[in-house]
Amino acid sequence: MPVAATGTLLAMTLDMATIVLLLGFTSAIAQQPLALTAILRLDGSSLTSTEVDATVTRLMKNANVTGLGIAVFHDGKISYLKTYGQSDTEKGSALTPDTVMPAASMTKAAFATEVMLLVQKGVLNLDVPIQQYLPKPLPEYEKYADLQGDDRYKKLTLRMLLSHTSGFPNFRWFEDDKKLKIHFEPGTRYAYSGEGFQLAQLVVETVTGKSLTALMEEDLFGPLGMTRTSMVWEPRFESDFANGYDEHGKSLGPQKRSKPGAAGFMQTTLHDYAAFLSAVMRDEILNPKTTAEMLKPQVMIHSLHQFPSLAPETTTAHDAIKLSAGLGWGLYTSPYGNVFFKGGYDDGWRHQGICFSSGDGLLIMTNSSNGDQIFKPIFDSILGETSYPFDW
């Protein structure tokens, strides 16, 4: 698999003119080489874009990663944005900053931000039982009929759903009988759950009377200039989209979802998701108080690994960094400040975003099931020692 040595680059200094350029760039502009700048690492040292190119292309080739994009943040602003490799190996199409890819579970962070915006507006309350927002008992909804007879559903709140403490499995299809169950007392411990986010979507759409697609376009994507992002597949994405590739480099095609899903259906690009992360860091979506609430530890994480989510094995190995769950985000502490992060994993897609309280950070997006194999060396090379719990 050939990997473009130069990739598609947008590298810039941090003055206002550059930020305006970044927020308004088109695919054509993204193809134009701009003056290269040094990238600042967490410890204050720097490396050149040439060094980044050499490291990324070598790692991609060794791990058979089809396409990859990186965005680097400094002071909460995007300081470096570049893509490498291909979006479609058959056509020989290059991955660009505007190439549409599924966000996978990074969708959850955007959705949680939308929920917090509704909380900030007084439309929702994190601690009111969600049943109070629904016109009929939850088990009377077809998708939640399995909960009939388990009154623990009455205790569920948005805080529990967004912090993965609902007691639900990740998804019901992982259950032997494919039925939805509450596995522990809601609010008592962490177990990653896409089901919790899907239920939160039902609440949000019921209360607002809007589809999640329309709501997030109105509140997030439109205001942030995320012109190639949506909760469903849009015809406008046909001009530049990526196929996902499995571990052997076989194309799995694109994902063209017709219905929104808060747990992982968002379509986005490297440029758009980087703009979202920058806006979160700079309190451009939520006010500082609401952002702090979203990024406040809700529960310590003691699971040995994130998946399988209900595995009984526990550990205290990550207590030193205070690994915990916020509302839609993972959290930990580092020598360079508090950190919030979110990854996205699906067949053919591997993404990871990490942001420090200093405003530094890194976003990696790939259209390859091998992508996560090279996350750590890229983190180490571009940021330095992050204390990120890769073993979790």
C-alpha positions in Angstrom: 0.0 0.0 0.0 1.6 3.3 -1.1 1.7 6.1 1.4 2.0 9.6 0.2 5.3 11.0 1.5 4.2 14.6 1.6 0.5 14.1 2.4 -1.9 17.0 2.4 -0.7 19.7 4.6 -2.0 22.7 6.5 0.7 24.0 8.8 0.7 27.4 10.2 1.8 29.9 12.9 -0.7 30.9 15.6 -1.5 34.4 14.5 -5.1 35.6 13.9 -4.8 35.6 10.1 -3.8 32.0 10.2 -6.8 31.0 12.4 -9.1 32.8 10.0 -7.5 30.9 7.2 -7.9 27.6 8.9 -11.5 28.0 9.9 -12.4 29.0 6.3 -10.3 26.7 4.2 -11.7 24.6 1.4 -10.4 21.4 0.0 -8.6 23.3 -2.7 -6.8 25.6 -0.2 -5.9 22.5 1.8 -3.9 21.2 -1.2 -1.7 24.3 -1.3 1.6 23.9 0.6 2.0 26.6 3.2 5.1 27.7 5.1 6.2 24.9 7.5 6.6 25.6 11.2 8.0 23.9 14.2 5.6 21.9 16.4 5.8 22.5 20.1 5.7 19.4 22.3 4.4 19.2 25.9 7.8 19.8 27.5 8.6 22.9 25.4 10.9 21.1 22.9 10.0 21.2 19.2 10.2 19.1 16.1 9.9 19.9 12.4 7.2 18.9 10.0 9.8 16.9 8.2 10.5 14.9 11.3 6.7 14.3 11.7 6.4 13.2 8.1 9.2 10.7 8.4 7.8 9.2 11.6 4.2 9.0 10.4 5.0 7.6 7.0 7.3 4.9 8.4 4.8 3.8 11.0 2.0 3.7 8.5 4.0 1.6 6.1 5.1 -0.8 8.8 1.6 -1.3 10.3 -0.3 -1.3 6.9 -2.4 1.8 7.7 -4.2 3.1 4.7 -4.8 6.7 5.5 -4.2 8.9 8.5 -4.8 12.5 9.6 -3.3 14.4 12.5 -4.3 17.7 14.1 -2.0 19.3 16.7 -3.3 21.9 19.2 -1.5 24.6 21.1 -3.2 27.2 23.4 -6.5 25.6 22.3 -5.9 26.4 18.7 -5.2 24.2 15.8 -1.5 24.7 15.0 -0.9 21.9 12.6 -3.2 19.8 10.4 -2.1 17.2 7.9 -3.3 14.0 6.1 -1.3 11.1 4.8 -2.1 8.1 2.6 -5.3 7.2 0.8 -9.0 7.4 1.2 -9.6 4.8 -1.6 -6.8 2.5 -2.7 -8.6 1.4 -5.9 -9.1 5.0 -7.1 -5.8 6.1 -5.7 -7.6 9.0 -3.9 -5.7 10.9 -1.3 -7.0 11.4 2.2 -7.6 15.1 2.7 -8.6 17.2 5.7 -12.1 17.4 4.1 -12.5 13.7 3.5 -15.6 12.4 5.3 -15.2 9.5 7.7 -17.4 7.9 10.4 -16.5 9.4 13.8 -17.4 6.1 15.4 -17.5 6.6 19.2 -16.0 10.1 19.0 -19.7 10.8 18.2 -20.4 10.4 22.0 -18.3 13.4 22.9 -20.1 15.6 20.5 -23.5 14.4 21.6 -22.5 14.8 25.3 -21.6 18.4 24.5 -25.0 18.9 22.9 -26.7 17.5 26.0 -24.6 19.9 28.2 -25.7 22.8 26.0 -29.3 21.9 26.6 -28.5 21.6 30.4 -26.9 25.1 30.2 -30.1 26.4 28.6 -32.3 24.9 31.3 -34.0 22.4 28.9 -32.6 19.4 30.7 -31.3 18.4 34.1 -28.6 15.9 34.6 -30.0 14.5 37.8 -33.7 14.2 37.1 -34.8 10.6 36.4 -35.1 10.4 32.6 -38.5 8.7 33.1 -39.9 12.2 34.0 -39.0 13.4 30.5 -40.9 10.6 28.8 -44.6 10.5 28.2 -44.9 6.8 28.9 -43.0 4.2 31.0 -39.7 3.3 29.4 -40.6 -0.4 28.9 -43.6 0.6 26.8 -41.2 1.8 24.1 -40.5 -1.1 21.8 -36.7 -0.9 22.1 -36.9 -1.0 25.9 -39.5 -3.7 26.4 -36.8 -6.0 27.8 -36.7 -3.8 30.9 -40.2 -4.7 31.9 -40.1 -6.0 35.5 -36.8 -4.3 36.4 -37.8 -1.1 38.1 -34.1 0.1 38.3 -34.8 1.9 35.0 -36.7 4.5 37.1 -33.4 5.5 38.7 -31.6 6.3 35.4 -30.5 9.9 34.9 -28.7 11.6 32.1 -25.6 11.9 34.3 -25.6 8.1 34.6 -26.1 7.6 30.9 -23.3 10.0 29.9 -20.8 8.7 32.4 -21.3 5.0 31.5 -22.7 4.1 34.9 -26.2 3.0 33.7 -25.6 -0.7 34.2 -26.3 -1.4 30.5 -24.0 -3.5 28.3 -22.1 -1.8 25.6 -24.8 -3.0 23.2 -27.5 -5.6 23.7 -26.3 -7.7 20.8 -23.3 -8.7 22.9 -25.7 -10.5 25.3 -26.2 -14.2 24.8 -30.0 -13.7 24.3 -29.6 -10.3 22.6 -31.8 -8.7 25.2 -31.2 -5.4 27.0 -30.4 -5.8 30.7 -29.3 -3.6 33.7 -26.4 -5.5 35.1 -25.7 -3.5 38.3 -27.3 -0.8 40.4 -27.3 2.4 38.2 -24.7 5.0 39.2 -22.5 2.6 41.3 -19.7 1.8 38.8 -18.3 2.3 35.3 -19.0 0.1 32.4 -18.8 1.6 28.9 -22.2 1.6 27.2 -23.3 2.7 23.8 -26.9 1.7 24.9 -26.8 4.5 27.5 -26.1 7.1 24.8 -28.9 5.7 22.6 -31.3 6.1 25.5 -30.1 9.6 26.1 -30.8 10.3 22.5 -34.4 9.2 23.0 -34.7 11.7 25.9 -33.2 14.6 24.0 -35.3 14.1 20.9 -38.5 13.7 23.0 -37.9 16.8 25.0 -36.8 19.0 22.1 -39.2 17.6 19.6 -36.3 17.6 17.0 -34.3 14.9 15.4 -30.7 14.6 16.6 -29.6 15.4 13.1 -31.4 18.7 13.0 -30.5 19.6 16.6 -26.8 19.1 16.3 -26.6 20.9 13.0 -28.4 23.9 14.6 -26.5 24.0 17.8 -23.0 22.6 16.9 -22.1 21.9 13.4 -23.5 25.1 11.8 -22.2 27.5 14.4 -18.7 25.9 14.4 -18.5 25.9 10.6 -18.4 22.1 10.5 -19.7 22.0 6.9 -18.9 18.4 6.2 -20.3 16.9 9.4 -23.7 15.4 10.0 -25.4 12.7 12.1 -26.4 11.0 8.9 -24.9 10.4 5.4 -25.5 13.4 3.2 -25.3 13.5 -0.7 -22.8 16.4 -0.4 -20.3 14.0 1.1 -20.0 12.0 -2.2 -17.4 14.5 -3.4 -14.7 13.3 -0.9 -15.2 10.3 1.4 -13.1 7.5 2.7 -13.5 3.7 2.6 -12.6 1.8 5.8 -10.0 -0.9 5.5 -9.6 -4.1 7.6 -6.4 -5.5 9.1 -5.4 -7.0 5.7 -6.0 -3.9 3.7 -9.3 -5.1 2.3 -11.9 -2.3 1.7 -15.0 -2.3 3.9 -16.4 0.6 2.0 -17.9 3.8 3.5 -20.6 3.9 6.2 -23.8 5.6 4.9 -26.2 5.7 7.8 -29.7 7.1 7.2 -30.7 7.5 10.8 -28.8 9.4 13.6 -27.2 7.5 16.4 -25.7 9.2 19.4 -23.4 6.3 20.2 -21.4 6.4 17.0 -23.1 7.4 13.7 -21.7 10.9 13.1 -19.9 11.6 9.8 -17.1 14.1 10.0 -13.7 15.1 8.8 -10.3 15.7 10.3 -10.7 19.5 9.9 -14.2 19.5 11.4 -13.6 17.4 14.4 -10.4 19.3 15.1 -12.5 22.5 15.0 -14.9 20.9 17.5 -12.1 19.9 19.9 -10.6 23.4 19.7 -14.0 25.0 20.5 -14.4 22.7 23.5 -11.0 23.7 24.8 -11.7 27.4 24.3 -15.2 27.4 25.9 -16.7 28.5 22.6 -19.6 26.1 22.8 -20.3 26.0 26.5 -19.6 28.5 29.2 -16.7 27.7 31.5 -18.9 26.4 34.3 -20.7 24.0 32.1 -17.5 22.8 30.4 -16.1 22.2 33.9 -19.1 20.1 34.8 -18.8 18.0 31.6 -15.1 17.4 32.3 -15.5 16.7 36.0 -14.8 13.2 37.2 -18.0 11.3 37.8 -16.7 7.9 38.7 -13.2 6.4 39.0 -12.4 3.7 36.4 -11.2 0.4 37.8 -12.0 -1.9 34.9 -8.9 -3.8 33.8 -9.7 -2.9 30.2 -12.4 -0.7 28.5 -13.6 -3.8 26.6 -15.4 -6.1 27.1 -17.2 -3.5 29.1 -18.8 -5.8 31.7 -15.7 -8.0 32.3 -15.3 -8.5 36.1 -11.5 -8.0 36.3 -10.5 -4.8 38.1 -7.3 -2.9 38.8 -6.0 0.1 40.7 -3.1 0.5 38.3 -4.5 3.7 36.9 -5.4 5.3 40.3 -2.1 7.3 40.2 -3.4 9.2 37.1 -7.0 9.3 38.4 -8.4 7.6 35.4 -12.1 8.4 35.5 -15.2 9.1 33.4 -16.6 12.5 32.7 -19.8 13.2 30.8 -19.0 11.8 27.4 -15.2 11.9 27.9 -12.5 9.9 29.6 -10.3 11.9 32.0 -7.0 11.6 33.8 -4.2 13.7 35.3 -0.7 14.2 33.9 2.4 16.1 34.6 1.2 18.7 32.1 -2.3 19.2 33.6 -5.7 17.5 33.5 -6.6 15.6 30.3 -9.8 14.8 28.5 -9.9 12.3 25.7 -12.2 10.3 23.4 -11.5 7.5 20.9 -13.5 6.0 18.1 -13.2 2.3 17.2 -15.2 0.5 14.5 -14.3 -2.0 11.8 -12.1 -0.1 9.4 -11.8 3.0 11.5 -9.6 4.0 14.5 -9.5 7.5 15.9 -8.1 9.1 19.1 -8.3 12.6 20.4 -6.5 13.9 23.6 -6.6 17.4 25.0 -4.7 18.9 27.9 -5.8 21.7 30.2 -2.9 23.8 28.9 -4.6 23.8 25.5 -2.2 21.4 23.9 -3.5 18.2 22.3 -3.5 15.8 19.4 -6.2 14.3 17.2 -5.5 11.2 15.0 -8.1 9.8 12.6 -7.5 6.7 10.4 -9.5 4.6 7.9 -7.8 1.4 8.9 -8.4 -1.3 11.5 -4.6 -1.2 12.1 -4.6 2.5 13.0 -4.5 2.1 16.8 -1.3 0.1 16.5 0.6 3.3 15.8 -1.2 5.7 18.2 1.4 5.4 21.0 4.5 6.1 18.9 2.8 9.0 17.2 1.7 10.4 20.6 5.2 10.0 21.9 6.8 11.6 18.9 4.5 14.6 18.6 3.5 15.3 22.2 6.1 13.5 24.3 5.2 11.7 27.5 1.4 11.9 27.8 0.8 9.3 30.6 -2.1 8.1 28.4 -3.2 4.6 29.6 -2.7 2.8 26.3 -2.9 -0.6 28.2 -6.4 0.2 29.3 
